[in-house]
């Protein structure tokens, strides 16, 4: 139950980040950075609240977690770049077959990079934390990623 309450709070935060600013509300780079920092804390809180680790396991886990988050952030930056490119071309009506083909390739490469990162991280966790905790962590990450991807998919129009 803790996971669902924490995910609900995280989802609310994500919806604030992904939402268009309302009239009179401006999202500056500083406010976006503050929101992202809060979401990072919330995400870590979700993970912390739902893993059962000894002190020595936690000492090994958190550096792996931080490395995973840094590498995931790089993948996410590529996703943002791709989405922005798509949206700009969509608005301008300049999506061609060649552009669509290239963007499909990049989207697939991003999916593959995320899977490879997850595999690499799980290998690093092997022996550091019990397999049950590694599986629980993976479930938490997958749930959070699903929320983020759903919010993103909801805002991106179909190509046409």
Secondary structure, DSSP 4 states (H G I P E B T S, - for coil): -HHHHHHHHHHHHHHHHHSPPPTT----HHHHHHHHHHHHHHHHHHHHHH----HHHHHHHHHHHHHHHHHHHHHHHHHHHHHHHHHHHHHHT---HHHHHHHHHHHHHHHHHHHHHHHHHHHHHBTTB-HHHHHHHHHHHHHHHHHHHHHHHHHSPPP-
